[in-house]
Amino acid sequence: MKDLIEKLKAEGLTEEQALRAIEVIKNFAKEKLPLFGGVIDKMFAKYGPKEEDDFMP
Protein backbone atom coordinates (compact mmCIF):
# COMPACT_ATOMS: atom_id res chain seq x y z
CA MET A 1 0.00 0.00 0.00
CA LYS A 2 3.05 2.21 -0.17
CA ASP A 3 1.78 2.74 -3.71
CA LEU A 4 -1.41 4.26 -2.31
CA ILE A 5 0.52 6.71 -0.14
CA GLU A 6 2.70 7.69 -3.11
CA LYS A 7 -0.37 8.13 -5.31
CA LEU A 8 -2.02 10.38 -2.71
CA LYS A 9 1.18 12.39 -2.38
CA ALA A 10 1.33 12.76 -6.17
CA GLU A 11 -2.15 14.27 -5.97
CA GLY A 12 -0.82 16.97 -3.68
CA LEU A 13 -1.33 15.54 -0.19
CA THR A 14 1.43 15.57 2.37
CA GLU A 15 2.44 12.23 3.85
CA GLU A 16 0.54 13.10 7.03
CA GLN A 17 -2.59 13.93 5.03
CA ALA A 18 -2.25 10.72 3.02
CA LEU A 19 -1.98 8.64 6.19
CA ARG A 20 -5.03 10.43 7.65
CA ALA A 21 -6.98 9.78 4.44
CA ILE A 22 -6.14 6.09 4.69
CA GLU A 23 -7.35 6.10 8.32
CA VAL A 24 -10.66 7.65 7.22
CA ILE A 25 -11.03 5.05 4.47
CA LYS A 26 -10.28 2.24 6.94
CA ASN A 27 -12.87 3.46 9.42
CA PHE A 28 -15.46 3.90 6.65
CA ALA A 29 -14.86 0.36 5.41
CA LYS A 30 -15.16 -1.04 8.94
CA GLU A 31 -18.42 0.85 9.44
CA LYS A 32 -19.89 -0.45 6.19
CA LEU A 33 -18.51 -3.99 6.53
CA PRO A 34 -18.44 -4.72 10.27
CA LEU A 35 -18.05 -8.48 9.76
CA PHE A 36 -14.69 -7.81 8.13
CA GLY A 37 -13.41 -5.41 10.81
CA GLY A 38 -10.53 -7.67 11.84
CA VAL A 39 -9.40 -8.23 8.28
CA ILE A 40 -9.62 -4.52 7.53
CA ASP A 41 -7.57 -3.72 10.63
CA LYS A 42 -4.89 -6.21 9.57
CA MET A 43 -4.84 -4.87 6.04
CA PHE A 44 -4.32 -1.29 7.20
CA ALA A 45 -2.18 -2.04 10.29
CA LYS A 46 1.07 -1.01 8.66
CA TYR A 47 -0.26 2.52 8.11
CA GLY A 48 -0.96 3.31 11.75
CA PRO A 49 1.55 4.64 14.23
CA LYS A 50 4.08 2.05 15.24
CA GLU A 51 5.17 1.41 18.82
CA GLU A 52 8.75 2.25 17.90
CA ASP A 53 7.49 5.67 16.67
CA ASP A 54 6.38 6.47 20.21
CA PHE A 55 9.13 8.25 22.09
CA MET A 56 7.53 7.48 25.47
CA PRO A 57 7.90 3.88 26.72
mmCIF file as Biopython writes it, N, C-alpha, C and O atoms, coordinates in Angstrom:
data_model
#
loop_
_atom_site.group_PDB
_atom_site.id
_atom_site.type_symbol
_atom_site.label_atom_id
_atom_site.label_alt_id
_atom_site.label_comp_id
_atom_site.label_asym_id
_atom_site.label_entity_id
_atom_site.label_seq_id
_atom_site.pdbx_PDB_ins_code
_atom_site.Cartn_x
_atom_site.Cartn_y
_atom_site.Cartn_z
_atom_site.occupancy
_atom_site.B_iso_or_equiv
_atom_site.auth_seq_id
_atom_site.auth_asym_id
_atom_site.pdbx_PDB_model_num
ATOM 1   N N  . MET A ? 1  ? 0.814   -1.192 0.000  1.0 0.0 1  A 1 
ATOM 2   C CA . MET A ? 1  ? 0.000   0.000  0.000  1.0 0.0 1  A 1 
ATOM 3   C C  . MET A ? 1  ? 0.854   1.251  0.000  1.0 0.0 1  A 1 
ATOM 4   O O  . MET A ? 1  ? 0.341   2.370  0.004  1.0 0.0 1  A 1 
ATOM 5   N N  . LYS A ? 2  ? 2.154   1.052  -0.005 1.0 0.0 2  A 1 
ATOM 6   C CA . LYS A ? 2  ? 3.047   2.205  -0.170 1.0 0.0 2  A 1 
ATOM 7   C C  . LYS A ? 2  ? 2.685   2.927  -1.459 1.0 0.0 2  A 1 
ATOM 8   O O  . LYS A ? 2  ? 2.824   4.145  -1.566 1.0 0.0 2  A 1 
ATOM 9   N N  . ASP A ? 3  ? 2.212   2.145  -2.447 1.0 0.0 3  A 1 
ATOM 10  C CA . ASP A ? 3  ? 1.782   2.738  -3.709 1.0 0.0 3  A 1 
ATOM 11  C C  . ASP A ? 3  ? 0.645   3.731  -3.486 1.0 0.0 3  A 1 
ATOM 12  O O  . ASP A ? 3  ? 0.605   4.787  -4.116 1.0 0.0 3  A 1 
ATOM 13  N N  . LEU A ? 4  ? -0.277  3.388  -2.587 1.0 0.0 4  A 1 
ATOM 14  C CA . LEU A ? 4  ? -1.410  4.264  -2.309 1.0 0.0 4  A 1 
ATOM 15  C C  . LEU A ? 4  ? -0.932  5.572  -1.690 1.0 0.0 4  A 1 
ATOM 16  O O  . LEU A ? 4  ? -1.405  6.643  -2.069 1.0 0.0 4  A 1 
ATOM 17  N N  . ILE A ? 5  ? -0.011  5.499  -0.754 1.0 0.0 5  A 1 
ATOM 18  C CA . ILE A ? 5  ? 0.524   6.714  -0.142 1.0 0.0 5  A 1 
ATOM 19  C C  . ILE A ? 5  ? 1.210   7.576  -1.205 1.0 0.0 5  A 1 
ATOM 20  O O  . ILE A ? 5  ? 1.016   8.790  -1.246 1.0 0.0 5  A 1 
ATOM 21  N N  . GLU A ? 6  ? 2.006   6.946  -2.056 1.0 0.0 6  A 1 
ATOM 22  C CA . GLU A ? 6  ? 2.698   7.687  -3.113 1.0 0.0 6  A 1 
ATOM 23  C C  . GLU A ? 6  ? 1.708   8.324  -4.089 1.0 0.0 6  A 1 
ATOM 24  O O  . GLU A ? 6  ? 1.910   9.449  -4.546 1.0 0.0 6  A 1 
ATOM 25  N N  . LYS A ? 7  ? 0.646   7.598  -4.398 1.0 0.0 7  A 1 
ATOM 26  C CA . LYS A ? 7  ? -0.369  8.133  -5.307 1.0 0.0 7  A 1 
ATOM 27  C C  . LYS A ? 7  ? -1.066  9.345  -4.688 1.0 0.0 7  A 1 
ATOM 28  O O  . LYS A ? 7  ? -1.307  10.343 -5.367 1.0 0.0 7  A 1 
ATOM 29  N N  . LEU A ? 8  ? -1.386  9.253  -3.402 1.0 0.0 8  A 1 
ATOM 30  C CA . LEU A ? 8  ? -2.019  10.379 -2.714 1.0 0.0 8  A 1 
ATOM 31  C C  . LEU A ? 8  ? -1.073  11.575 -2.641 1.0 0.0 8  A 1 
ATOM 32  O O  . LEU A ? 8  ? -1.500  12.719 -2.796 1.0 0.0 8  A 1 
ATOM 33  N N  . LYS A ? 9  ? 0.198   11.311 -2.407 1.0 0.0 9  A 1 
ATOM 34  C CA . LYS A ? 9  ? 1.175   12.393 -2.377 1.0 0.0 9  A 1 
ATOM 35  C C  . LYS A ? 9  ? 1.325   13.034 -3.759 1.0 0.0 9  A 1 
ATOM 36  O O  . LYS A ? 9  ? 1.505   14.247 -3.865 1.0 0.0 9  A 1 
ATOM 37  N N  . ALA A ? 10 ? 1.251   12.231 -4.804 1.0 0.0 10 A 1 
ATOM 38  C CA . ALA A ? 10 ? 1.333   12.763 -6.167 1.0 0.0 10 A 1 
ATOM 39  C C  . ALA A ? 10 ? 0.139   13.662 -6.493 1.0 0.0 10 A 1 
ATOM 40  O O  . ALA A ? 10 ? 0.218   14.532 -7.361 1.0 0.0 10 A 1 
ATOM 41  N N  . GLU A ? 11 ? -0.960  13.436 -5.785 1.0 0.0 11 A 1 
ATOM 42  C CA . GLU A ? 11 ? -2.150  14.266 -5.973 1.0 0.0 11 A 1 
ATOM 43  C C  . GLU A ? 11 ? -2.104  15.539 -5.136 1.0 0.0 11 A 1 
ATOM 44  O O  . GLU A ? 11 ? -3.049  16.328 -5.144 1.0 0.0 11 A 1 
ATOM 45  N N  . GLY A ? 12 ? -1.000  15.736 -4.414 1.0 0.0 12 A 1 
ATOM 46  C CA . GLY A ? 12 ? -0.821  16.972 -3.681 1.0 0.0 12 A 1 
ATOM 47  C C  . GLY A ? 12 ? -0.975  16.883 -2.175 1.0 0.0 12 A 1 
ATOM 48  O O  . GLY A ? 12 ? -0.878  17.902 -1.490 1.0 0.0 12 A 1 
ATOM 49  N N  . LEU A ? 13 ? -1.213  15.695 -1.640 1.0 0.0 13 A 1 
ATOM 50  C CA . LEU A ? 13 ? -1.330  15.541 -0.193 1.0 0.0 13 A 1 
ATOM 51  C C  . LEU A ? 13 ? 0.056   15.377 0.412  1.0 0.0 13 A 1 
ATOM 52  O O  . LEU A ? 13 ? 0.968   14.845 -0.221 1.0 0.0 13 A 1 
ATOM 53  N N  . THR A ? 14 ? 0.197   15.841 1.642  1.0 0.0 14 A 1 
ATOM 54  C CA . THR A ? 14 ? 1.426   15.567 2.373  1.0 0.0 14 A 1 
ATOM 55  C C  . THR A ? 14 ? 1.352   14.119 2.856  1.0 0.0 14 A 1 
ATOM 56  O O  . THR A ? 14 ? 0.296   13.490 2.790  1.0 0.0 14 A 1 
ATOM 57  N N  . GLU A ? 15 ? 2.466   13.601 3.336  1.0 0.0 15 A 1 
ATOM 58  C CA . GLU A ? 15 ? 2.441   12.229 3.845  1.0 0.0 15 A 1 
ATOM 59  C C  . GLU A ? 15 ? 1.468   12.114 5.022  1.0 0.0 15 A 1 
ATOM 60  O O  . GLU A ? 15 ? 0.737   11.130 5.133  1.0 0.0 15 A 1 
ATOM 61  N N  . GLU A ? 16 ? 1.462   13.110 5.889  1.0 0.0 16 A 1 
ATOM 62  C CA . GLU A ? 16 ? 0.542   13.099 7.034  1.0 0.0 16 A 1 
ATOM 63  C C  . GLU A ? 16 ? -0.911  13.097 6.563  1.0 0.0 16 A 1 
ATOM 64  O O  . GLU A ? 16 ? -1.738  12.366 7.109  1.0 0.0 16 A 1 
ATOM 65  N N  . GLN A ? 17 ? -1.225  13.902 5.561  1.0 0.0 17 A 1 
ATOM 66  C CA . GLN A ? 17 ? -2.586  13.931 5.030  1.0 0.0 17 A 1 
ATOM 67  C C  . GLN A ? 17 ? -2.946  12.609 4.371  1.0 0.0 17 A 1 
ATOM 68  O O  . GLN A ? 17 ? -4.078  12.141 4.498  1.0 0.0 17 A 1 
ATOM 69  N N  . ALA A ? 18 ? -1.998  12.006 3.672  1.0 0.0 18 A 1 
ATOM 70  C CA . ALA A ? 18 ? -2.248  10.719 3.015  1.0 0.0 18 A 1 
ATOM 71  C C  . ALA A ? 18 ? -2.540  9.645  4.058  1.0 0.0 18 A 1 
ATOM 72  O O  . ALA A ? 18 ? -3.461  8.845  3.890  1.0 0.0 18 A 1 
ATOM 73  N N  . LEU A ? 19 ? -1.757  9.629  5.131  1.0 0.0 19 A 1 
ATOM 74  C CA . LEU A ? 19 ? -1.981  8.640  6.191  1.0 0.0 19 A 1 
ATOM 75  C C  . LEU A ? 19 ? -3.335  8.871  6.855  1.0 0.0 19 A 1 
ATOM 76  O O  . LEU A ? 19 ? -4.026  7.909  7.190  1.0 0.0 19 A 1 
ATOM 77  N N  . ARG A ? 20 ? -3.721  10.118 7.050  1.0 0.0 20 A 1 
ATOM 78  C CA . ARG A ? 20 ? -5.028  10.431 7.647  1.0 0.0 20 A 1 
ATOM 79  C C  . ARG A ? 20 ? -6.158  9.993  6.710  1.0 0.0 20 A 1 
ATOM 80  O O  . ARG A ? 20 ? -7.176  9.468  7.162  1.0 0.0 20 A 1 
ATOM 81  N N  . ALA A ? 21 ? -5.975  10.209 5.413  1.0 0.0 21 A 1 
ATOM 82  C CA . ALA A ? 21 ? -6.978  9.783  4.435  1.0 0.0 21 A 1 
ATOM 83  C C  . ALA A ? 21 ? -7.157  8.269  4.483  1.0 0.0 21 A 1 
ATOM 84  O O  . ALA A ? 21 ? -8.281  7.771  4.417  1.0 0.0 21 A 1 
ATOM 85  N N  . ILE A ? 22 ? -6.066  7.549  4.595  1.0 0.0 22 A 1 
ATOM 86  C CA . ILE A ? 22 ? -6.135  6.088  4.689  1.0 0.0 22 A 1 
ATOM 87  C C  . ILE A ? 22 ? -6.878  5.680  5.955  1.0 0.0 22 A 1 
ATOM 88  O O  . ILE A ? 22 ? -7.661  4.731  5.931  1.0 0.0 22 A 1 
ATOM 89  N N  . GLU A ? 23 ? -6.642  6.381  7.056  1.0 0.0 23 A 1 
ATOM 90  C CA . GLU A ? 23 ? -7.347  6.097  8.316  1.0 0.0 23 A 1 
ATOM 91  C C  . GLU A ? 23 ? -8.852  6.305  8.152  1.0 0.0 23 A 1 
ATOM 92  O O  . GLU A ? 23 ? -9.648  5.507  8.647  1.0 0.0 23 A 1 
ATOM 93  N N  . VAL A ? 24 ? -9.241  7.369  7.462  1.0 0.0 24 A 1 
ATOM 94  C CA . VAL A ? 24 ? -10.658 7.647  7.225  1.0 0.0 24 A 1 
ATOM 95  C C  . VAL A ? 24 ? -11.268 6.533  6.370  1.0 0.0 24 A 1 
ATOM 96  O O  . VAL A ? 24 ? -12.370 6.063  6.650  1.0 0.0 24 A 1 
ATOM 97  N N  . ILE A ? 25 ? -10.556 6.123  5.344  1.0 0.0 25 A 1 
ATOM 98  C CA . ILE A ? 25 ? -11.035 5.049  4.466  1.0 0.0 25 A 1 
ATOM 99  C C  . ILE A ? 25 ? -11.201 3.751  5.258  1.0 0.0 25 A 1 
ATOM 100 O O  . ILE A ? 25 ? -12.193 3.040  5.101  1.0 0.0 25 A 1 
ATOM 101 N N  . LYS A ? 26 ? -10.220 3.452  6.109  1.0 0.0 26 A 1 
ATOM 102 C CA . LYS A ? 26 ? -10.277 2.240  6.936  1.0 0.0 26 A 1 
ATOM 103 C C  . LYS A ? 26 ? -11.514 2.260  7.833  1.0 0.0 26 A 1 
ATOM 104 O O  . LYS A ? 26 ? -12.256 1.280  7.898  1.0 0.0 26 A 1 
ATOM 105 N N  . ASN A ? 27 ? -11.726 3.364  8.512  1.0 0.0 27 A 1 
ATOM 106 C CA . ASN A ? 27 ? -12.873 3.462  9.417  1.0 0.0 27 A 1 
ATOM 107 C C  . ASN A ? 27 ? -14.199 3.379  8.661  1.0 0.0 27 A 1 
ATOM 108 O O  . ASN A ? 27 ? -15.159 2.786  9.153  1.0 0.0 27 A 1 
ATOM 109 N N  . PHE A ? 28 ? -14.252 3.969  7.479  1.0 0.0 28 A 1 
ATOM 110 C CA . PHE A ? 28 ? -15.455 3.902  6.650  1.0 0.0 28 A 1 
ATOM 111 C C  . PHE A ? 28 ? -15.736 2.452  6.251  1.0 0.0 28 A 1 
ATOM 112 O O  . PHE A ? 28 ? -16.871 1.986  6.340  1.0 0.0 28 A 1 
ATOM 113 N N  . ALA A ? 29 ? -14.700 1.749  5.814  1.0 0.0 29 A 1 
ATOM 114 C CA . ALA A ? 29 ? -14.865 0.356  5.405  1.0 0.0 29 A 1 
ATOM 115 C C  . ALA A ? 29 ? -15.328 -0.502 6.579  1.0 0.0 29 A 1 
ATOM 116 O O  . ALA A ? 29 ? -16.192 -1.363 6.415  1.0 0.0 29 A 1 
ATOM 117 N N  . LYS A ? 30 ? -14.755 -0.273 7.764  1.0 0.0 30 A 1 
ATOM 118 C CA . LYS A ? 30 ? -15.164 -1.040 8.939  1.0 0.0 30 A 1 
ATOM 119 C C  . LYS A ? 30 ? -16.608 -0.750 9.317  1.0 0.0 30 A 1 
ATOM 120 O O  . LYS A ? 30 ? -17.324 -1.643 9.770  1.0 0.0 30 A 1 
ATOM 121 N N  . GLU A ? 31 ? -17.034 0.479  9.138  1.0 0.0 31 A 1 
ATOM 122 C CA . GLU A ? 31 ? -18.417 0.853  9.443  1.0 0.0 31 A 1 
ATOM 123 C C  . GLU A ? 31 ? -19.392 0.173  8.476  1.0 0.0 31 A 1 
ATOM 124 O O  . GLU A ? 31 ? -20.458 -0.294 8.879  1.0 0.0 31 A 1 
ATOM 125 N N  . LYS A ? 32 ? -19.016 0.125  7.213  1.0 0.0 32 A 1 
ATOM 126 C CA . LYS A ? 32 ? -19.894 -0.450 6.192  1.0 0.0 32 A 1 
ATOM 127 C C  . LYS A ? 32 ? -19.827 -1.970 6.147  1.0 0.0 32 A 1 
ATOM 128 O O  . LYS A ? 32 ? -20.785 -2.622 5.731  1.0 0.0 32 A 1 
ATOM 129 N N  . LEU A ? 33 ? -18.703 -2.538 6.572  1.0 0.0 33 A 1 
ATOM 130 C CA . LEU A ? 33 ? -18.508 -3.990 6.528  1.0 0.0 33 A 1 
ATOM 131 C C  . LEU A ? 33 ? -18.036 -4.491 7.892  1.0 0.0 33 A 1 
ATOM 132 O O  . LEU A ? 33 ? -16.909 -4.972 8.013  1.0 0.0 33 A 1 
ATOM 133 N N  . PRO A ? 34 ? -18.880 -4.385 8.917  1.0 0.0 34 A 1 
ATOM 134 C CA . PRO A ? 34 ? -18.440 -4.723 10.273 1.0 0.0 34 A 1 
ATOM 135 C C  . PRO A ? 34 ? -17.968 -6.172 10.438 1.0 0.0 34 A 1 
ATOM 136 O O  . PRO A ? 34 ? -17.123 -6.446 11.290 1.0 0.0 34 A 1 
ATOM 137 N N  . LEU A ? 35 ? -18.486 -7.080 9.656  1.0 0.0 35 A 1 
ATOM 138 C CA . LEU A ? 35 ? -18.048 -8.478 9.758  1.0 0.0 35 A 1 
ATOM 139 C C  . LEU A ? 35 ? -16.587 -8.659 9.358  1.0 0.0 35 A 1 
ATOM 140 O O  . LEU A ? 35 ? -15.951 -9.643 9.734  1.0 0.0 35 A 1 
ATOM 141 N N  . PHE A ? 36 ? -16.065 -7.716 8.603  1.0 0.0 36 A 1 
ATOM 142 C CA . PHE A ? 36 ? -14.687 -7.807 8.129  1.0 0.0 36 A 1 
ATOM 143 C C  . PHE A ? 36 ? -13.755 -6.868 8.877  1.0 0.0 36 A 1 
ATOM 144 O O  . PHE A ? 36 ? -12.648 -6.594 8.414  1.0 0.0 36 A 1 
ATOM 145 N N  . GLY A ? 37 ? -14.192 -6.371 10.032 1.0 0.0 37 A 1 
ATOM 146 C CA . GLY A ? 37 ? -13.406 -5.412 10.813 1.0 0.0 37 A 1 
ATOM 147 C C  . GLY A ? 37 ? -12.004 -5.882 11.118 1.0 0.0 37 A 1 
ATOM 148 O O  . GLY A ? 37 ? -11.052 -5.112 10.987 1.0 0.0 37 A 1 
ATOM 149 N N  . GLY A ? 38 ? -11.856 -7.139 11.524 1.0 0.0 38 A 1 
ATOM 150 C CA . GLY A ? 38 ? -10.533 -7.674 11.842 1.0 0.0 38 A 1 
ATOM 151 C C  . GLY A ? 38 ? -9.627  -7.729 10.631 1.0 0.0 38 A 1 
ATOM 152 O O  . GLY A ? 38 ? -8.445  -7.394 10.712 1.0 0.0 38 A 1 
ATOM 153 N N  . VAL A ? 39 ? -10.178 -8.147 9.521  1.0 0.0 39 A 1 
ATOM 154 C CA . VAL A ? 39 ? -9.403  -8.231 8.275  1.0 0.0 39 A 1 
ATOM 155 C C  . VAL A ? 39 ? -8.987  -6.836 7.827  1.0 0.0 39 A 1 
ATOM 156 O O  . VAL A ? 39 ? -7.853  -6.621 7.401  1.0 0.0 39 A 1 
ATOM 157 N N  . ILE A ? 40 ? -9.911  -5.899 7.929  1.0 0.0 40 A 1 
ATOM 158 C CA . ILE A ? 40 ? -9.621  -4.522 7.525  1.0 0.0 40 A 1 
ATOM 159 C C  . ILE A ? 40 ? -8.521  -3.948 8.417  1.0 0.0 40 A 1 
ATOM 160 O O  . ILE A ? 40 ? -7.605  -3.289 7.924  1.0 0.0 40 A 1 
ATOM 161 N N  . ASP A ? 41 ? -8.606  -4.193 9.720  1.0 0.0 41 A 1 
ATOM 162 C CA . ASP A ? 41 ? -7.566  -3.715 10.634 1.0 0.0 41 A 1 
ATOM 163 C C  . ASP A ? 41 ? -6.202  -4.274 10.254 1.0 0.0 41 A 1 
ATOM 164 O O  . ASP A ? 41 ? -5.207  -3.549 10.237 1.0 0.0 41 A 1 
ATOM 165 N N  . LYS A ? 42 ? -6.162  -5.571 9.947  1.0 0.0 42 A 1 
ATOM 166 C CA . LYS A ? 42 ? -4.892  -6.206 9.566  1.0 0.0 42 A 1 
ATOM 167 C C  . LYS A ? 42 ? -4.356  -5.612 8.271  1.0 0.0 42 A 1 
ATOM 168 O O  . LYS A ? 42 ? -3.157  -5.365 8.137  1.0 0.0 42 A 1 
ATOM 169 N N  . MET A ? 43 ? -5.248  -5.388 7.332  1.0 0.0 43 A 1 
ATOM 170 C CA . MET A ? 43 ? -4.837  -4.872 6.036  1.0 0.0 43 A 1 
ATOM 171 C C  . MET A ? 43 ? -4.219  -3.479 6.166  1.0 0.0 43 A 1 
ATOM 172 O O  . MET A ? 43 ? -3.256  -3.155 5.472  1.0 0.0 43 A 1 
ATOM 173 N N  . PHE A ? 44 ? -4.775  -2.664 7.053  1.0 0.0 44 A 1 
ATOM 174 C CA . PHE A ? 44 ? -4.317  -1.294 7.201  1.0 0.0 44 A 1 
ATOM 175 C C  . PHE A ? 44 ? -3.338  -1.102 8.361  1.0 0.0 44 A 1 
ATOM 176 O O  . PHE A ? 44 ? -2.886  0.019  8.596  1.0 0.0 44 A 1 
ATOM 177 N N  . ALA A ? 45 ? -3.004  -2.155 9.083  1.0 0.0 45 A 1 
ATOM 178 C CA . ALA A ? 45 ? -2.176  -2.038 10.289 1.0 0.0 45 A 1 
ATOM 179 C C  . ALA A ? 45 ? -0.844  -1.346 10.038 1.0 0.0 45 A 1 
ATOM 180 O O  . ALA A ? 45 ? -0.367  -0.593 10.887 1.0 0.0 45 A 1 
ATOM 181 N N  . LYS A ? 46 ? -0.250  -1.591 8.900  1.0 0.0 46 A 1 
ATOM 182 C CA . LYS A ? 46 ? 1.074   -1.013 8.659  1.0 0.0 46 A 1 
ATOM 183 C C  . LYS A ? 46 ? 1.037   0.493  8.438  1.0 0.0 46 A 1 
ATOM 184 O O  . LYS A ? 46 ? 2.089   1.128  8.361  1.0 0.0 46 A 1 
ATOM 185 N N  . TYR A ? 47 ? -0.161  1.079  8.335  1.0 0.0 47 A 1 
ATOM 186 C CA . TYR A ? 47 ? -0.257  2.521  8.113  1.0 0.0 47 A 1 
ATOM 187 C C  . TYR A ? 47 ? -0.498  3.306  9.387  1.0 0.0 47 A 1 
ATOM 188 O O  . TYR A ? 47 ? -0.456  4.537  9.368  1.0 0.0 47 A 1 
ATOM 189 N N  . GLY A ? 48 ? -0.749  2.623  10.491 1.0 0.0 48 A 1 
ATOM 190 C CA . GLY A ? 48 ? -0.959  3.313  11.749 1.0 0.0 48 A 1 
ATOM 191 C C  . GLY A ? 48 ? 0.362   3.628  12.422 1.0 0.0 48 A 1 
ATOM 192 O O  . GLY A ? 48 ? 1.418   3.197  11.959 1.0 0.0 48 A 1 
ATOM 193 N N  . PRO A ? 49 ? 0.309   4.372  13.504 1.0 0.0 49 A 1 
ATOM 194 C CA . PRO A ? 49 ? 1.551   4.643  14.235 1.0 0.0 49 A 1 
ATOM 195 C C  . PRO A ? 49 ? 2.122   3.359  14.801 1.0 0.0 49 A 1 
ATOM 196 O O  . PRO A ? 49 ? 1.386   2.501  15.288 1.0 0.0 49 A 1 
ATOM 197 N N  . LYS A ? 50 ? 3.409   3.235  14.735 1.0 0.0 50 A 1 
ATOM 198 C CA . LYS A ? 50 ? 4.080   2.046  15.237 1.0 0.0 50 A 1 
ATOM 199 C C  . LYS A ? 50 ? 4.565   2.311  16.656 1.0 0.0 50 A 1 
ATOM 200 O O  . LYS A ? 50 ? 4.817   3.456  17.030 1.0 0.0 50 A 1 
ATOM 201 N N  . GLU A ? 51 ? 4.695   1.248  17.440 1.0 0.0 51 A 1 
ATOM 202 C CA . GLU A ? 51 ? 5.168   1.407  18.817 1.0 0.0 51 A 1 
ATOM 203 C C  . GLU A ? 51 ? 6.554   2.037  18.851 1.0 0.0 51 A 1 
ATOM 204 O O  . GLU A ? 51 ? 6.845   2.838  19.739 1.0 0.0 51 A 1 
ATOM 205 N N  . GLU A ? 52 ? 7.418   1.684  17.890 1.0 0.0 52 A 1 
ATOM 206 C CA . GLU A ? 52 ? 8.754   2.254  17.897 1.0 0.0 52 A 1 
ATOM 207 C C  . GLU A ? 52 ? 8.739   3.747  17.545 1.0 0.0 52 A 1 
ATOM 208 O O  . GLU A ? 52 ? 9.721   4.447  17.791 1.0 0.0 52 A 1 
ATOM 209 N N  . ASP A ? 53 ? 7.620   4.243  16.965 1.0 0.0 53 A 1 
ATOM 210 C CA . ASP A ? 53 ? 7.488   5.668  16.668 1.0 0.0 53 A 1 
ATOM 211 C C  . ASP A ? 53 ? 7.190   6.471  17.932 1.0 0.0 53 A 1 
ATOM 212 O O  . ASP A ? 53 ? 7.376   7.688  17.954 1.0 0.0 53 A 1 
ATOM 213 N N  . ASP A ? 54 ? 6.734   5.799  18.973 1.0 0.0 54 A 1 
ATOM 214 C CA . ASP A ? 54 ? 6.385   6.468  20.208 1.0 0.0 54 A 1 
ATOM 215 C C  . ASP A ? 54 ? 7.647   6.698  21.027 1.0 0.0 54 A 1 
ATOM 216 O O  . ASP A ? 54 ? 8.362   5.751  21.353 1.0 0.0 54 A 1 
ATOM 217 N N  . PHE A ? 55 ? 7.918   7.951  21.357 1.0 0.0 55 A 1 
ATOM 218 C CA . PHE A ? 55 ? 9.126   8.252  22.092 1.0 0.0 55 A 1 
ATOM 219 C C  . PHE A ? 55 ? 8.984   8.004  23.596 1.0 0.0 55 A 1 
ATOM 220 O O  . PHE A ? 55 ? 9.977   8.030  24.323 1.0 0.0 55 A 1 
ATOM 221 N N  . MET A ? 56 ? 7.767   7.767  24.062 1.0 0.0 56 A 1 
ATOM 222 C CA . MET A ? 56 ? 7.530   7.479  25.475 1.0 0.0 56 A 1 
ATOM 223 C C  . MET A ? 56 ? 7.330   5.973  25.649 1.0 0.0 56 A 1 
ATOM 224 O O  . MET A ? 56 ? 6.481   5.392  24.973 1.0 0.0 56 A 1 
ATOM 225 N N  . PRO A ? 57 ? 8.085   5.330  26.533 1.0 0.0 57 A 1 
ATOM 226 C CA . PRO A ? 57 ? 7.903   3.879  26.717 1.0 0.0 57 A 1 
ATOM 227 C C  . PRO A ? 57 ? 6.617   3.561  27.422 1.0 0.0 57 A 1 
ATOM 228 O O  . PRO A ? 57 ? 6.314   2.390  27.654 1.0 0.0 57 A 1 
#
